[in-house]
Amino acid sequence: MKKALVIPLTDKELQEVYRILIDRDKDAAWDFLNEYARAPLHNVMTGG
């Protein structure tokens, strides 16, 4: 079963994601996911 994970981001946050992808910055990617995706992912996985 597919579930949606929506993470609303500001323009500045989108630019940061783009920079992370361009630079292939693994540490920044981890930090970004930890800050912005942890709670939404937890909510999707627990139905909360």
Protein Blocks (a to p, Z undefined) as FASTA:
>chain_A
ZZdddddddfklmmmmmmmmmnopaklmmmmmmmmmmmmmmmmmnoZZ
